[in-house]
Amino acid sequence: NGNAGFQQVLERLESDPLCQRLSLKSFLILPFQRITRLKLLLQNILKRTRPGSEEEVQATQAYDALEKLIKDCNENVQRMKSTEELIYLSQKIEFECKIFPLISQSRRLVKCGELTALDFNNLSPKWKVTTRPIYLHLFNDCLLLSRPKE
């Protein structure tokens, strides 16, 4: 998004009739779609092979290998999504000191959301309650509380 030249070339390529108005993202997803179609094809092959035959053994081995590949792909996609979330969050959050590295290979964002902090003022004769928004970021290894810039 930050590279204007890349954006222009990408728009030109995506508008080309050869690409059929598909985005770059759709071309990146295509191999994953093919893998899941292969799984369906192998399931149908397994239904039609004779039990105990050499063909069934080979189709079962291929199916198991494909299952492992799909599982690895899904795990890698989840890991990339998690890393993208951490990068986005690290760009939004500004630390007073850079002691806490937000982006880590093992760190994942589990849950985040806005909360309302209540401040009670005991010094005044009447109890005065003030509210301010805070954000909770729960990671798999720590909890981070942040507040919006004033």
N, C-alpha and C positions, 0 to 999 in steps of 0.2 A: 504493500500500500504506500510505502514511503518513496518508492522509486517511480517517478513519473514516466520515464522512458520505458520501463518494463510494463507499466500499466497500459501505455499506448500500444505497444507491440501486442500485448495480450488481447486488448480489445479488437485490434485489427485481425488477429488470428481467429478469435472467437466469432467474428462476424463473417468470416470466409465461408462460402457455401460448402466447401469441403468438410468443414467441422459441423455442419448442420445446426448451427447456432447453439452448440453445446458448450458449456463452460469448461475451464481447465479442471475444475473439481470433478466433473462427471468423467473425464478421461482418467483421472487418478483413481476413481472408484471402480472403473470397469474391470480391472483384474480381480478384485475381490468378488464382484458379481459372477465372473466366470468360474471362480473356484467353487462358489456355492452351487452353480449349475452342474459342475462336474460331480459334486456330491450326489445330487439328485440322479444323474445319469448312472453313477455306480450303484446306487440303491436299486434302480431298475434292472441293471445287469445282474445284481445278486439275486433278485427275485426270480430271474429267468434261467439261472444256471442250475445244473443238476447238483443236489447235495452230495458232498464228498468228492466231487470231481476236482481235477487240477485247476480248471477255470474258476471254480468257486474259491479255492485257496488263493489264487492270484488276485481275484477281484476283492477278496476280503483284505489281503495285504495292502492293496492299492487304496481301499476305503479307509483303513486304519491310518495309513500315511497321510491321506487327505484330511482326515479328522484332526490329526496332530498339526498339520499345516494351518488349518482354519483356526484352531485354538491359538497357535502362535501369532497369527495375523491379528486376531481379536485382542490378544494381550498387548501387542505392540501398538495397536490403534489406541487402546485405553491409556497406555503409557504416554503416547504423544499428546493425547488430549489433556492429560494431567500436567504434562510439562508446559503446554500452551497456556493452561489456566494459571500456572505459577508465574510464567513470564508476564502475562497480562496483569496479574495481581502485583508483581514486583514493580511494574511501571506505574501502577496507581498509588501504591503505598510509598510514603516517604518516611524513612527512619531518621531519628535525630542523630544516631550514630550507626554506622554500618557493621555492627557486631554480629547481627543475625542474618546469615545468608538464606534468603527465602527459597531460591531455586536449588534443588538437590535431587540427585537421581532416585533416592529412596523416599522422598517426601511426596505425599499426595494430599490434595485438598478433599476433605471428606464432606464438609458442610460449611456454608457461610450464609450470613443474613444480618439484617439490621435489627437492633434491639433499642429499647428506650431506657436510658439510665435515669434514675430518680435521685435527686439530691435534696436532702432534708436540711433546712437551715435551723439549727437549734438556738441560734443567738437571738433571733427576733422573738417578740412575745407570742406571736402567732406562728404556728408551724407552717413554714412556707416550703412548698414542694416545687422544684424546678426540674424540667426534663431536658435531656439532650440526647441526640442519636449517637449510638456507638455501633460498631460492626464487629461481629464475632466471626472468626475464621478458624475452623477446627481442622487441623491437619492430622495425619496418622501418627505424628510424633510430638505435636505441641498444640497449644491453643494461643491464638493471637487476637487481642482486642485492639481495635483502631477507632479513631474518630475522624470525621470529616474536617478538612481544613476550614478555618474560620475566615 
